[in-house]
Amino acid sequence: MQQAEDFMAESCALANILEPLTEAEFATPTLFKGWTIDDVIGHLHMFNVAAEKTLESDVAFEEFFAPISAGLSAGRSLVETQYPWLDGLQGRALFAAWQQTFERMAAGYGKADPKLRVKWAGPNMSARSSITARQMETWHMGKKCLMFWGWSG
């Protein structure tokens, strides 16, 4: 599926930009709501895992997403809901985990039937739409990472 290749390319482009960061720089707040680079990568990583789970099965996704949904229902922000799941994962280790996940995810979606219906937090969608949404969010969140350097394009 071409969309899986596009997602992989977008993820690799962001990874290449972030690769030179030091451990300390991952903890630096960006201009986006004070989120750190770690917060942005943690957000992408958590939802990439959710996208992997939904491709696996409805049950796998529901089990994975239940604590996130509960946190949001309790009034926690998206970034606050990821902290328990990340369990202290941060910096270069989080960066490496995110890279491994997006590589696996791209491979999995590359083999998937584009019309396969998968669960999500909102309405169910096709596998093609799911991987396209992940690419869009990677691009969007990548811009937030670039705000670290004051880029606003």
Phi and psi in radians as a Rosetta constraint file:
Dihedral C 1 N 2 CA 2 C 2 CIRCULARHARMONIC -0.991 0.35
Dihedral N 2 CA 2 C 2 N 3 CIRCULARHARMONIC -0.642 0.35
Dihedral C 2 N 3 CA 3 C 3 CIRCULARHARMONIC -1.079 0.35
Dihedral N 3 CA 3 C 3 N 4 CIRCULARHARMONIC -0.564 0.35
Dihedral C 3 N 4 CA 4 C 4 CIRCULARHARMONIC -1.178 0.35
Dihedral N 4 CA 4 C 4 N 5 CIRCULARHARMONIC -0.677 0.35
Dihedral C 4 N 5 CA 5 C 5 CIRCULARHARMONIC -1.153 0.35
Dihedral N 5 CA 5 C 5 N 6 CIRCULARHARMONIC -0.681 0.35
Dihedral C 5 N 6 CA 6 C 6 CIRCULARHARMONIC -1.138 0.35
Dihedral N 6 CA 6 C 6 N 7 CIRCULARHARMONIC -0.725 0.35
Dihedral C 6 N 7 CA 7 C 7 CIRCULARHARMONIC -1.047 0.35
Dihedral N 7 CA 7 C 7 N 8 CIRCULARHARMONIC -0.790 0.35
Dihedral C 7 N 8 CA 8 C 8 CIRCULARHARMONIC -1.071 0.35
Dihedral N 8 CA 8 C 8 N 9 CIRCULARHARMONIC -0.766 0.35
Dihedral C 8 N 9 CA 9 C 9 CIRCULARHARMONIC -1.097 0.35
Dihedral N 9 CA 9 C 9 N 10 CIRCULARHARMONIC -0.745 0.35
Dihedral C 9 N 10 CA 10 C 10 CIRCULARHARMONIC -1.123 0.35
Dihedral N 10 CA 10 C 10 N 11 CIRCULARHARMONIC -0.757 0.35
Dihedral C 10 N 11 CA 11 C 11 CIRCULARHARMONIC -1.115 0.35
Dihedral N 11 CA 11 C 11 N 12 CIRCULARHARMONIC -0.748 0.35
Dihedral C 11 N 12 CA 12 C 12 CIRCULARHARMONIC -1.135 0.35
Dihedral N 12 CA 12 C 12 N 13 CIRCULARHARMONIC -0.660 0.35
Dihedral C 12 N 13 CA 13 C 13 CIRCULARHARMONIC -1.071 0.35
Dihedral N 13 CA 13 C 13 N 14 CIRCULARHARMONIC -0.779 0.35
Dihedral C 13 N 14 CA 14 C 14 CIRCULARHARMONIC -1.155 0.35
Dihedral N 14 CA 14 C 14 N 15 CIRCULARHARMONIC -0.744 0.35
Dihedral C 14 N 15 CA 15 C 15 CIRCULARHARMONIC -1.043 0.35
Dihedral N 15 CA 15 C 15 N 16 CIRCULARHARMONIC -0.702 0.35
Dihedral C 15 N 16 CA 16 C 16 CIRCULARHARMONIC -1.109 0.35
Dihedral N 16 CA 16 C 16 N 17 CIRCULARHARMONIC -0.621 0.35
Dihedral C 16 N 17 CA 17 C 17 CIRCULARHARMONIC -1.198 0.35
Dihedral N 17 CA 17 C 17 N 18 CIRCULARHARMONIC -0.706 0.35
Dihedral C 17 N 18 CA 18 C 18 CIRCULARHARMONIC -1.468 0.35
Dihedral N 18 CA 18 C 18 N 19 CIRCULARHARMONIC -0.305 0.35
Dihedral C 18 N 19 CA 19 C 19 CIRCULARHARMONIC -0.872 0.35
Dihedral N 19 CA 19 C 19 N 20 CIRCULARHARMONIC -0.748 0.35
Dihedral C 19 N 20 CA 20 C 20 CIRCULARHARMONIC -1.284 0.35
Dihedral N 20 CA 20 C 20 N 21 CIRCULARHARMONIC -0.137 0.35
Dihedral C 20 N 21 CA 21 C 21 CIRCULARHARMONIC -1.088 0.35
Dihedral N 21 CA 21 C 21 N 22 CIRCULARHARMONIC 2.516 0.35
Dihedral C 21 N 22 CA 22 C 22 CIRCULARHARMONIC -1.450 0.35
Dihedral N 22 CA 22 C 22 N 23 CIRCULARHARMONIC 2.916 0.35
Dihedral C 22 N 23 CA 23 C 23 CIRCULARHARMONIC -0.945 0.35
Dihedral N 23 CA 23 C 23 N 24 CIRCULARHARMONIC -0.789 0.35
Dihedral C 23 N 24 CA 24 C 24 CIRCULARHARMONIC -1.135 0.35
Dihedral N 24 CA 24 C 24 N 25 CIRCULARHARMONIC -0.632 0.35
Dihedral C 24 N 25 CA 25 C 25 CIRCULARHARMONIC -1.153 0.35
Dihedral N 25 CA 25 C 25 N 26 CIRCULARHARMONIC -0.485 0.35
Dihedral C 25 N 26 CA 26 C 26 CIRCULARHARMONIC -1.116 0.35
Dihedral N 26 CA 26 C 26 N 27 CIRCULARHARMONIC -0.404 0.35
Dihedral C 26 N 27 CA 27 C 27 CIRCULARHARMONIC -1.638 0.35
Dihedral N 27 CA 27 C 27 N 28 CIRCULARHARMONIC 0.020 0.35
Dihedral C 27 N 28 CA 28 C 28 CIRCULARHARMONIC -1.372 0.35
Dihedral N 28 CA 28 C 28 N 29 CIRCULARHARMONIC 2.305 0.35
Dihedral C 28 N 29 CA 29 C 29 CIRCULARHARMONIC -1.129 0.35
Dihedral N 29 CA 29 C 29 N 30 CIRCULARHARMONIC 2.511 0.35
Dihedral C 29 N 30 CA 30 C 30 CIRCULARHARMONIC -1.623 0.35
Dihedral N 30 CA 30 C 30 N 31 CIRCULARHARMONIC -3.140 0.35
Dihedral C 30 N 31 CA 31 C 31 CIRCULARHARMONIC -1.423 0.35
Dihedral N 31 CA 31 C 31 N 32 CIRCULARHARMONIC -0.066 0.35
Dihedral C 31 N 32 CA 32 C 32 CIRCULARHARMONIC -1.633 0.35
Dihedral N 32 CA 32 C 32 N 33 CIRCULARHARMONIC 1.759 0.35
Dihedral C 32 N 33 CA 33 C 33 CIRCULARHARMONIC 0.925 0.35
Dihedral N 33 CA 33 C 33 N 34 CIRCULARHARMONIC 0.329 0.35
Dihedral C 33 N 34 CA 34 C 34 CIRCULARHARMONIC 1.312 0.35
Dihedral N 34 CA 34 C 34 N 35 CIRCULARHARMONIC 0.087 0.35
Dihedral C 34 N 35 CA 35 C 35 CIRCULARHARMONIC -1.062 0.35
Dihedral N 35 CA 35 C 35 N 36 CIRCULARHARMONIC 2.458 0.35
Dihedral C 35 N 36 CA 36 C 36 CIRCULARHARMONIC -1.491 0.35
Dihedral N 36 CA 36 C 36 N 37 CIRCULARHARMONIC 2.936 0.35
Dihedral C 36 N 37 CA 37 C 37 CIRCULARHARMONIC -1.020 0.35
Dihedral N 37 CA 37 C 37 N 38 CIRCULARHARMONIC -0.701 0.35
Dihedral C 37 N 38 CA 38 C 38 CIRCULARHARMONIC -0.994 0.35
Dihedral N 38 CA 38 C 38 N 39 CIRCULARHARMONIC -0.753 0.35
Dihedral C 38 N 39 CA 39 C 39 CIRCULARHARMONIC -1.050 0.35
Dihedral N 39 CA 39 C 39 N 40 CIRCULARHARMONIC -0.768 0.35
Dihedral C 39 N 40 CA 40 C 40 CIRCULARHARMONIC -1.134 0.35
Dihedral N 40 CA 40 C 40 N 41 CIRCULARHARMONIC -0.854 0.35
Dihedral C 40 N 41 CA 41 C 41 CIRCULARHARMONIC -1.154 0.35
Dihedral N 41 CA 41 C 41 N 42 CIRCULARHARMONIC -0.660 0.35
Dihedral C 41 N 42 CA 42 C 42 CIRCULARHARMONIC -1.068 0.35
Dihedral N 42 CA 42 C 42 N 43 CIRCULARHARMONIC -0.718 0.35
Dihedral C 42 N 43 CA 43 C 43 CIRCULARHARMONIC -1.100 0.35
Dihedral N 43 CA 43 C 43 N 44 CIRCULARHARMONIC -0.847 0.35
Dihedral C 43 N 44 CA 44 C 44 CIRCULARHARMONIC -1.073 0.35
Dihedral N 44 CA 44 C 44 N 45 CIRCULARHARMONIC -0.762 0.35
Dihedral C 44 N 45 CA 45 C 45 CIRCULARHARMONIC -1.082 0.35
Dihedral N 45 CA 45 C 45 N 46 CIRCULARHARMONIC -0.832 0.35
Dihedral C 45 N 46 CA 46 C 46 CIRCULARHARMONIC -1.067 0.35
Dihedral N 46 CA 46 C 46 N 47 CIRCULARHARMONIC -0.768 0.35
Dihedral C 46 N 47 CA 47 C 47 CIRCULARHARMONIC -1.347 0.35
Dihedral N 47 CA 47 C 47 N 48 CIRCULARHARMONIC -0.407 0.35
Dihedral C 47 N 48 CA 48 C 48 CIRCULARHARMONIC -1.181 0.35
Dihedral N 48 CA 48 C 48 N 49 CIRCULARHARMONIC -0.702 0.35
Dihedral C 48 N 49 CA 49 C 49 CIRCULARHARMONIC -1.100 0.35
Dihedral N 49 CA 49 C 49 N 50 CIRCULARHARMONIC -0.716 0.35
Dihedral C 49 N 50 CA 50 C 50 CIRCULARHARMONIC -1.028 0.35
Dihedral N 50 CA 50 C 50 N 51 CIRCULARHARMONIC -0.714 0.35
Dihedral C 50 N 51 CA 51 C 51 CIRCULARHARMONIC -1.183 0.35
Dihedral N 51 CA 51 C 51 N 52 CIRCULARHARMONIC -0.592 0.35
Dihedral C 51 N 52 CA 52 C 52 CIRCULARHARMONIC -1.129 0.35
Dihedral N 52 CA 52 C 52 N 53 CIRCULARHARMONIC -0.785 0.35
Dihedral C 52 N 53 CA 53 C 53 CIRCULARHARMONIC -1.103 0.35
Dihedral N 53 CA 53 C 53 N 54 CIRCULARHARMONIC -0.691 0.35
Dihedral C 53 N 54 CA 54 C 54 CIRCULARHARMONIC -1.205 0.35
Dihedral N 54 CA 54 C 54 N 55 CIRCULARHARMONIC -0.514 0.35
Dihedral C 54 N 55 CA 55 C 55 CIRCULARHARMONIC -1.246 0.35
Dihedral N 55 CA 55 C 55 N 56 CIRCULARHARMONIC -0.546 0.35
Dihedral C 55 N 56 CA 56 C 56 CIRCULARHARMONIC -1.160 0.35
Dihedral N 56 CA 56 C 56 N 57 CIRCULARHARMONIC -0.950 0.35
Dihedral C 56 N 57 CA 57 C 57 CIRCULARHARMONIC -3.058 0.35
Dihedral N 57 CA 57 C 57 N 58 CIRCULARHARMONIC 2.802 0.35
Dihedral C 57 N 58 CA 58 C 58 CIRCULARHARMONIC -1.044 0.35
Dihedral N 58 CA 58 C 58 N 59 CIRCULARHARMONIC -0.745 0.35
Dihedral C 58 N 59 CA 59 C 59 CIRCULARHARMONIC -1.126 0.35
Dihedral N 59 CA 59 C 59 N 60 CIRCULARHARMONIC -0.762 0.35
Dihedral C 59 N 60 CA 60 C 60 CIRCULARHARMONIC -1.051 0.35
Dihedral N 60 CA 60 C 60 N 61 CIRCULARHARMONIC -0.732 0.35
Dihedral C 60 N 61 CA 61 C 61 CIRCULARHARMONIC -1.143 0.35
Dihedral N 61 CA 61 C 61 N 62 CIRCULARHARMONIC -0.833 0.35
Dihedral C 61 N 62 CA 62 C 62 CIRCULARHARMONIC -1.039 0.35
Dihedral N 62 CA 62 C 62 N 63 CIRCULARHARMONIC -0.734 0.35
Dihedral C 62 N 63 CA 63 C 63 CIRCULARHARMONIC -1.130 0.35
Dihedral N 63 CA 63 C 63 N 64 CIRCULARHARMONIC -0.710 0.35
Dihedral C 63 N 64 CA 64 C 64 CIRCULARHARMONIC -1.196 0.35
Dihedral N 64 CA 64 C 64 N 65 CIRCULARHARMONIC -0.749 0.35
Dihedral C 64 N 65 CA 65 C 65 CIRCULARHARMONIC -1.440 0.35
Dihedral N 65 CA 65 C 65 N 66 CIRCULARHARMONIC -0.315 0.35
Dihedral C 65 N 66 CA 66 C 66 CIRCULARHARMONIC -0.942 0.35
Dihedral N 66 CA 66 C 66 N 67 CIRCULARHARMONIC -0.843 0.35
Dihedral C 66 N 67 CA 67 C 67 CIRCULARHARMONIC -1.166 0.35
Dihedral N 67 CA 67 C 67 N 68 CIRCULARHARMONIC -0.557 0.35
Dihedral C 67 N 68 CA 68 C 68 CIRCULARHARMONIC -1.151 0.35
Dihedral N 68 CA 68 C 68 N 69 CIRCULARHARMONIC -0.839 0.35
Dihedral C 68 N 69 CA 69 C 69 CIRCULARHARMONIC -1.044 0.35
Dihedral N 69 CA 69 C 69 N 70 CIRCULARHARMONIC -0.733 0.35
Dihedral C 69 N 70 CA 70 C 70 CIRCULARHARMONIC -1.111 0.35
Dihedral N 70 CA 70 C 70 N 71 CIRCULARHARMONIC -0.722 0.35
Dihedral C 70 N 71 CA 71 C 71 CIRCULARHARMONIC -1.098 0.35
Dihedral N 71 CA 71 C 71 N 72 CIRCULARHARMONIC -0.754 0.35
Dihedral C 71 N 72 CA 72 C 72 CIRCULARHARMONIC -1.134 0.35
Dihedral N 72 CA 72 C 72 N 73 CIRCULARHARMONIC -0.713 0.35
Dihedral C 72 N 73 CA 73 C 73 CIRCULARHARMONIC -1.125 0.35
Dihedral N 73 CA 73 C 73 N 74 CIRCULARHARMONIC -0.494 0.35
Dihedral C 73 N 74 CA 74 C 74 CIRCULARHARMONIC -1.457 0.35
Dihedral N 74 CA 74 C 74 N 75 CIRCULARHARMONIC 0.025 0.35
Dihedral C 74 N 75 CA 75 C 75 CIRCULARHARMONIC 1.666 0.35
Dihedral N 75 CA 75 C 75 N 76 CIRCULARHARMONIC 0.110 0.35
Dihedral C 75 N 76 CA 76 C 76 CIRCULARHARMONIC -1.352 0.35
Dihedral N 76 CA 76 C 76 N 77 CIRCULARHARMONIC 2.638 0.35
Dihedral C 76 N 77 CA 77 C 77 CIRCULARHARMONIC -1.343 0.35
Dihedral N 77 CA 77 C 77 N 78 CIRCULARHARMONIC 2.940 0.35
Dihedral C 77 N 78 CA 78 C 78 CIRCULARHARMONIC -1.005 0.35
Dihedral N 78 CA 78 C 78 N 79 CIRCULARHARMONIC -0.771 0.35
Dihedral C 78 N 79 CA 79 C 79 CIRCULARHARMONIC -1.178 0.35
Dihedral N 79 CA 79 C 79 N 80 CIRCULARHARMONIC -0.623 0.35
Dihedral C 79 N 80 CA 80 C 80 CIRCULARHARMONIC -1.185 0.35
Dihedral N 80 CA 80 C 80 N 81 CIRCULARHARMONIC -0.550 0.35
Dihedral C 80 N 81 CA 81 C 81 CIRCULARHARMONIC -1.231 0.35
Dihedral N 81 CA 81 C 81 N 82 CIRCULARHARMONIC -0.377 0.35
Dihedral C 81 N 82 CA 82 C 82 CIRCULARHARMONIC -1.452 0.35
Dihedral N 82 CA 82 C 82 N 83 CIRCULARHARMONIC -0.405 0.35
Dihedral C 82 N 83 CA 83 C 83 CIRCULARHARMONIC -1.007 0.35
Dihedral N 83 CA 83 C 83 N 84 CIRCULARHARMONIC -0.839 0.35
Dihedral C 83 N 84 CA 84 C 84 CIRCULARHARMONIC -1.069 0.35
Dihedral N 84 CA 84 C 84 N 85 CIRCULARHARMONIC -0.689 0.35
Dihedral C 84 N 85 CA 85 C 85 CIRCULARHARMONIC -1.157 0.35
Dihedral N 85 CA 85 C 85 N 86 CIRCULARHARMONIC -0.733 0.35
Dihedral C 85 N 86 CA 86 C 86 CIRCULARHARMONIC -1.179 0.35
Dihedral N 86 CA 86 C 86 N 87 CIRCULARHARMONIC -0.449 0.35
Dihedral C 86 N 87 CA 87 C 87 CIRCULARHARMONIC 0.857 0.35
Dihedral N 87 CA 87 C 87 N 88 CIRCULARHARMONIC 0.839 0.35
Dihedral C 87 N 88 CA 88 C 88 CIRCULARHARMONIC 1.530 0.35
Dihedral N 88 CA 88 C 88 N 89 CIRCULARHARMONIC -0.099 0.35
Dihedral C 88 N 89 CA 89 C 89 CIRCULARHARMONIC -1.130 0.35
Dihedral N 89 CA 89 C 89 N 90 CIRCULARHARMONIC 2.214 0.35
Dihedral C 89 N 90 CA 90 C 90 CIRCULARHARMONIC -2.762 0.35
Dihedral N 90 CA 90 C 90 N 91 CIRCULARHARMONIC 3.062 0.35
Dihedral C 90 N 91 CA 91 C 91 CIRCULARHARMONIC 1.010 0.35
Dihedral N 91 CA 91 C 91 N 92 CIRCULARHARMONIC -2.440 0.35
Dihedral C 91 N 92 CA 92 C 92 CIRCULARHARMONIC -1.085 0.35
Dihedral N 92 CA 92 C 92 N 93 CIRCULARHARMONIC -0.611 0.35
Dihedral C 92 N 93 CA 93 C 93 CIRCULARHARMONIC -1.158 0.35
Dihedral N 93 CA 93 C 93 N 94 CIRCULARHARMONIC -0.726 0.35
Dihedral C 93 N 94 CA 94 C 94 CIRCULARHARMONIC -1.135 0.35
Dihedral N 94 CA 94 C 94 N 95 CIRCULARHARMONIC -0.760 0.35
Dihedral C 94 N 95 CA 95 C 95 CIRCULARHARMONIC -0.979 0.35
Dihedral N 95 CA 95 C 95 N 96 CIRCULARHARMONIC -0.807 0.35
Dihedral C 95 N 96 CA 96 C 96 CIRCULARHARMONIC -1.137 0.35
Dihedral N 96 CA 96 C 96 N 97 CIRCULARHARMONIC -0.728 0.35
Dihedral C 96 N 97 CA 97 C 97 CIRCULARHARMONIC -1.105 0.35
Dihedral N 97 CA 97 C 97 N 98 CIRCULARHARMONIC -0.741 0.35
Dihedral C 97 N 98 CA 98 C 98 CIRCULARHARMONIC -1.048 0.35
Dihedral N 98 CA 98 C 98 N 99 CIRCULARHARMONIC -0.772 0.35
Dihedral C 98 N 99 CA 99 C 99 CIRCULARHARMONIC -1.082 0.35
Dihedral N 99 CA 99 C 99 N 100 CIRCULARHARMONIC -0.810 0.35
Dihedral C 99 N 100 CA 100 C 100 CIRCULARHARMONIC -1.048 0.35
Dihedral N 100 CA 100 C 100 N 101 CIRCULARHARMONIC -0.712 0.35
Dihedral C 100 N 101 CA 101 C 101 CIRCULARHARMONIC -1.178 0.35
Dihedral N 101 CA 101 C 101 N 102 CIRCULARHARMONIC -0.801 0.35
Dihedral C 101 N 102 CA 102 C 102 CIRCULARHARMONIC -1.163 0.35
Dihedral N 102 CA 102 C 102 N 103 CIRCULARHARMONIC -0.525 0.35
Dihedral C 102 N 103 CA 103 C 103 CIRCULARHARMONIC -1.171 0.35
Dihedral N 103 CA 103 C 103 N 104 CIRCULARHARMONIC -0.812 0.35
Dihedral C 103 N 104 CA 104 C 104 CIRCULARHARMONIC -1.082 0.35
Dihedral N 104 CA 104 C 104 N 105 CIRCULARHARMONIC -0.782 0.35
Dihedral C 104 N 105 CA 105 C 105 CIRCULARHARMONIC -1.089 0.35
Dihedral N 105 CA 105 C 105 N 106 CIRCULARHARMONIC -0.788 0.35
Dihedral C 105 N 106 CA 106 C 106 CIRCULARHARMONIC -1.055 0.35
Dihedral N 106 CA 106 C 106 N 107 CIRCULARHARMONIC -0.723 0.35
Dihedral C 106 N 107 CA 107 C 107 CIRCULARHARMONIC -1.115 0.35
Dihedral N 107 CA 107 C 107 N 108 CIRCULARHARMONIC -0.764 0.35
Dihedral C 107 N 108 CA 108 C 108 CIRCULARHARMONIC -1.110 0.35
Dihedral N 108 CA 108 C 108 N 109 CIRCULARHARMONIC -0.812 0.35
Dihedral C 108 N 109 CA 109 C 109 CIRCULARHARMONIC -1.213 0.35
Dihedral N 109 CA 109 C 109 N 110 CIRCULARHARMONIC -0.509 0.35
Dihedral C 109 N 110 CA 110 C 110 CIRCULARHARMONIC -1.087 0.35
Dihedral N 110 CA 110 C 110 N 111 CIRCULARHARMONIC -0.474 0.35
Dihedral C 110 N 111 CA 111 C 111 CIRCULARHARMONIC -1.685 0.35
Dihedral N 111 CA 111 C 111 N 112 CIRCULARHARMONIC -0.159 0.35
Dihedral C 111 N 112 CA 112 C 112 CIRCULARHARMONIC -1.352 0.35
Dihedral N 112 CA 112 C 112 N 113 CIRCULARHARMONIC 2.678 0.35
Dihedral C 112 N 113 CA 113 C 113 CIRCULARHARMONIC -1.195 0.35
Dihedral N 113 CA 113 C 113 N 114 CIRCULARHARMONIC 2.082 0.35
Dihedral C 113 N 114 CA 114 C 114 CIRCULARHARMONIC -0.989 0.35
Dihedral N 114 CA 114 C 114 N 115 CIRCULARHARMONIC -0.429 0.35
Dihedral C 114 N 115 CA 115 C 115 CIRCULARHARMONIC -1.603 0.35
Dihedral N 115 CA 115 C 115 N 116 CIRCULARHARMONIC -0.083 0.35
Dihedral C 115 N 116 CA 116 C 116 CIRCULARHARMONIC -0.965 0.35
Dihedral N 116 CA 116 C 116 N 117 CIRCULARHARMONIC 2.299 0.35
Dihedral C 116 N 117 CA 117 C 117 CIRCULARHARMONIC -1.506 0.35
Dihedral N 117 CA 117 C 117 N 118 CIRCULARHARMONIC 2.279 0.35
Dihedral C 117 N 118 CA 118 C 118 CIRCULARHARMONIC -2.208 0.35
Dihedral N 118 CA 118 C 118 N 119 CIRCULARHARMONIC 2.654 0.35
Dihedral C 118 N 119 CA 119 C 119 CIRCULARHARMONIC -1.330 0.35
Dihedral N 119 CA 119 C 119 N 120 CIRCULARHARMONIC 2.730 0.35
Dihedral C 119 N 120 CA 120 C 120 CIRCULARHARMONIC -2.686 0.35
Dihedral N 120 CA 120 C 120 N 121 CIRCULARHARMONIC 3.099 0.35
Dihedral C 120 N 121 CA 121 C 121 CIRCULARHARMONIC -1.090 0.35
Dihedral N 121 CA 121 C 121 N 122 CIRCULARHARMONIC -0.610 0.35
Dihedral C 121 N 122 CA 122 C 122 CIRCULARHARMONIC -1.731 0.35
Dihedral N 122 CA 122 C 122 N 123 CIRCULARHARMONIC -2.472 0.35
Dihedral C 122 N 123 CA 123 C 123 CIRCULARHARMONIC -1.160 0.35
Dihedral N 123 CA 123 C 123 N 124 CIRCULARHARMONIC 2.660 0.35
Dihedral C 123 N 124 CA 124 C 124 CIRCULARHARMONIC -1.049 0.35
Dihedral N 124 CA 124 C 124 N 125 CIRCULARHARMONIC 2.736 0.35
Dihedral C 124 N 125 CA 125 C 125 CIRCULARHARMONIC -2.578 0.35
Dihedral N 125 CA 125 C 125 N 126 CIRCULARHARMONIC 3.009 0.35
Dihedral C 125 N 126 CA 126 C 126 CIRCULARHARMONIC -1.337 0.35
Dihedral N 126 CA 126 C 126 N 127 CIRCULARHARMONIC 2.763 0.35
Dihedral C 126 N 127 CA 127 C 127 CIRCULARHARMONIC -1.030 0.35
Dihedral N 127 CA 127 C 127 N 128 CIRCULARHARMONIC -0.672 0.35
Dihedral C 127 N 128 CA 128 C 128 CIRCULARHARMONIC -1.045 0.35
Dihedral N 128 CA 128 C 128 N 129 CIRCULARHARMONIC -0.798 0.35
Dihedral C 128 N 129 CA 129 C 129 CIRCULARHARMONIC -1.157 0.35
Dihedral N 129 CA 129 C 129 N 130 CIRCULARHARMONIC -0.646 0.35
Dihedral C 129 N 130 CA 130 C 130 CIRCULARHARMONIC -1.086 0.35
Dihedral N 130 CA 130 C 130 N 131 CIRCULARHARMONIC -0.859 0.35
Dihedral C 130 N 131 CA 131 C 131 CIRCULARHARMONIC -1.240 0.35
Dihedral N 131 CA 131 C 131 N 132 CIRCULARHARMONIC -0.541 0.35
Dihedral C 131 N 132 CA 132 C 132 CIRCULARHARMONIC -1.160 0.35
Dihedral N 132 CA 132 C 132 N 133 CIRCULARHARMONIC -0.689 0.35
Dihedral C 132 N 133 CA 133 C 133 CIRCULARHARMONIC -1.115 0.35
Dihedral N 133 CA 133 C 133 N 134 CIRCULARHARMONIC -0.669 0.35
Dihedral C 133 N 134 CA 134 C 134 CIRCULARHARMONIC -1.154 0.35
Dihedral N 134 CA 134 C 134 N 135 CIRCULARHARMONIC -0.674 0.35
Dihedral C 134 N 135 CA 135 C 135 CIRCULARHARMONIC -1.117 0.35
Dihedral N 135 CA 135 C 135 N 136 CIRCULARHARMONIC -0.786 0.35
Dihedral C 135 N 136 CA 136 C 136 CIRCULARHARMONIC -1.051 0.35
Dihedral N 136 CA 136 C 136 N 137 CIRCULARHARMONIC -0.779 0.35
Dihedral C 136 N 137 CA 137 C 137 CIRCULARHARMONIC -1.186 0.35
Dihedral N 137 CA 137 C 137 N 138 CIRCULARHARMONIC -0.631 0.35
Dihedral C 137 N 138 CA 138 C 138 CIRCULARHARMONIC -1.071 0.35
Dihedral N 138 CA 138 C 138 N 139 CIRCULARHARMONIC -0.776 0.35
Dihedral C 138 N 139 CA 139 C 139 CIRCULARHARMONIC -1.093 0.35
Dihedral N 139 CA 139 C 139 N 140 CIRCULARHARMONIC -0.834 0.35
Dihedral C 139 N 140 CA 140 C 140 CIRCULARHARMONIC -1.098 0.35
Dihedral N 140 CA 140 C 140 N 141 CIRCULARHARMONIC -0.832 0.35
Dihedral C 140 N 141 CA 141 C 141 CIRCULARHARMONIC -1.230 0.35
Dihedral N 141 CA 141 C 141 N 142 CIRCULARHARMONIC -0.519 0.35
Dihedral C 141 N 142 CA 142 C 142 CIRCULARHARMONIC -1.036 0.35
Dihedral N 142 CA 142 C 142 N 143 CIRCULARHARMONIC -0.675 0.35
Dihedral C 142 N 143 CA 143 C 143 CIRCULARHARMONIC -1.070 0.35
Dihedral N 143 CA 143 C 143 N 144 CIRCULARHARMONIC -0.644 0.35
Dihedral C 143 N 144 CA 144 C 144 CIRCULARHARMONIC -1.133 0.35
Dihedral N 144 CA 144 C 144 N 145 CIRCULARHARMONIC -0.686 0.35
Dihedral C 144 N 145 CA 145 C 145 CIRCULARHARMONIC -1.094 0.35
Dihedral N 145 CA 145 C 145 N 146 CIRCULARHARMONIC -0.709 0.35
Dihedral C 145 N 146 CA 146 C 146 CIRCULARHARMONIC -1.181 0.35
Dihedral N 146 CA 146 C 146 N 147 CIRCULARHARMONIC -0.366 0.35
Dihedral C 146 N 147 CA 147 C 147 CIRCULARHARMONIC -1.099 0.35
Dihedral N 147 CA 147 C 147 N 148 CIRCULARHARMONIC -0.345 0.35
Dihedral C 147 N 148 CA 148 C 148 CIRCULARHARMONIC -0.949 0.35
Dihedral N 148 CA 148 C 148 N 149 CIRCULARHARMONIC -0.665 0.35
Dihedral C 148 N 149 CA 149 C 149 CIRCULARHARMONIC -1.635 0.35
Dihedral N 149 CA 149 C 149 N 150 CIRCULARHARMONIC 0.122 0.35
Dihedral C 149 N 150 CA 150 C 150 CIRCULARHARMONIC 1.463 0.35
Dihedral N 150 CA 150 C 150 N 151 CIRCULARHARMONIC 0.152 0.35
Dihedral C 150 N 151 CA 151 C 151 CIRCULARHARMONIC -1.253 0.35
Dihedral N 151 CA 151 C 151 N 152 CIRCULARHARMONIC 2.394 0.35
Dihedral C 151 N 152 CA 152 C 152 CIRCULARHARMONIC -2.287 0.35
Dihedral N 152 CA 152 C 152 N 153 CIRCULARHARMONIC 0.273 0.35
